[in-house]
Amino acid sequence: MGNVMLQCPRNSASEYFNYKNAFSVVLFTLVDANYNFMFVDAEGQGRISDSGVFTNTELYRKTRSKNLMSS
């Protein structure tokens, strides 16, 4: 796994500042058994836990509302 250094997003203060003292964005993906991407979200703030990133995705909202098949 590699790291990519980012500049602080405008007006974000410390929202994207992680425990490694760098700014980061979390790339959250869901793939099927054939490695086809089914869902991608690249908005997660680096300071948030994995479960926190998931609960802030459209995928989570759709699974909770049992409306996963709608666009």
Secondary structure, DSSP 8 states (H G I E B T S, - for coil): ---------TT-TTTTB-TTSSB-EEEEEEE-TT--EEEEEEEEETTS-HHHHHHTSHHHHHHHTT-TT--
